[in-house]
């Protein structure tokens, strides 16, 4: 606002004008003076509007912006809201200080020195360093410093700061993952949308007998074979059709030595808006599969061929015992008959527990009411062992996720307690329903289980020096593991053994 007044207006009246008046022009004045004065006010007004716009843009910017004086210790003259929020300091704690107050115990001195030397030269610089918020929390700061020059030379430095903690941590994790992948003994590799190698670890290169850089860009078919490539293509199509993140295939791959090896490969689509390839993790299961085949043959021999032979032995022993009047011969025949019967029982146990041998099998696992199975085992044991006592403490129902061989396992535990207990042994079966589990406890007051046998069962493996005397407790342990439960053996007070089976609790089926 330009106030034009006549020469007769008193001077004190002009001095007390409202703030809205920007300038006073006393007339008479020439047209040139009038135009010049008015033009000057308009220019100042436009510059003020521009400065206001720039200030608002800086205040509202998402990136931290600071302005420091180039003089003395470069004190901060301005800090926008983003900088205040990023650092956690009040503006009153920021202005007038050098930005070094953001440094802390783990701040790398190299980028700090690089900034200081650039400022001394009056040059721009960009660094990344660890800074600290007002509460002591560390963060990674991407800092760009730009010098500002005026007619008299260097006047200010403008700083741009961005919190890149997430990006730095992601890069650090990525480097760790890369190290893990490279050090892994299993082949791990990435294929693009055309099934060409983009990344691979040393194990993949060793499998193929070629250097990693030679395999990059090669099609998986030319490296790992047509069968593997076809299985991969089929798996990728299934992943897309079923909208699942991962699947597993099993194929035969010929290694660098020309030997066919069986590999199980987990295939996962790389996360992207459009399909751009897969990540594969392979494991050589040749030995595992071969061991399984051989165990299958051994299992058949033990469960069928050996059983038939033992029946022949029993028949011959019975013939010898009936045909001979010699007491020594009849005693030896009875001993052979007893041992043969024990071997047959062992074979029967192995056959009955066959489904529990696979630790990954869940085909026979489901909701089971434990109570009727316990009642049945207790009832049969009471009829079979008149020289002992068996008791049960059970609720009305106790639904657990358990293997279908639960009753057989409980029967093994009870029979084991009676077999190795003293005459008149007392066996108690308790069923307890807890918040997430169902606990079955078989307690006896017999002589107790040898420490060595208990250690073997707790360790889950036998050795030449330490082993158990039978299969029964092993099968109980495997049944519980297949049920995703736990198995524990401890001493009873004052004598005897406590075997505790814990199963996941579940709701009864609808």
Secondary structure, DSSP 8 states (H G I E B T S, - for coil): -EEEE-TTS-HHHHHT--TT--EEEESS--HHHHHHHHHHHHHHHHHHHHHHHHHHHHHH-SSEEEEEESSTT--EEEE-HHHHHHH---HHHHTTS-GGGG--TT--HHHHHHHHHHHHHT--EEEEEEEE-TTS-EEEEEEEEEEEEETTEEEEEEEEEEE-HHHHHHHHHHHHHHHHHHH-SS-EEEEETTSBEEEE-HHHHHHHTS-HHHHTT-BHHHHH-HHHHHHHHHHHHHHHHHT-SEEEEEEEEE-TTS-EEEEEEEEEE--SSS--EEEEEEEE-HHHHHHHHHHHHHHHIIIIIHHHHHHHHHHHHHHHHHH---HHHHHHHHHHHHHHHHHHHHHHHHHHTGGGS-TT--TTEEEEEHHHHHHHHHHHHHHH-TTSEEEEE--S--EEEEETTHHHHHHHHHHHHHHHS-TT-EEEEEEEE-SSEEEEEEEE-SS---HHHHHHHHHT---SSS--S-SHHHHHHHHHHHTT-EEEEEE-SSSSEEEEEEEEE-----
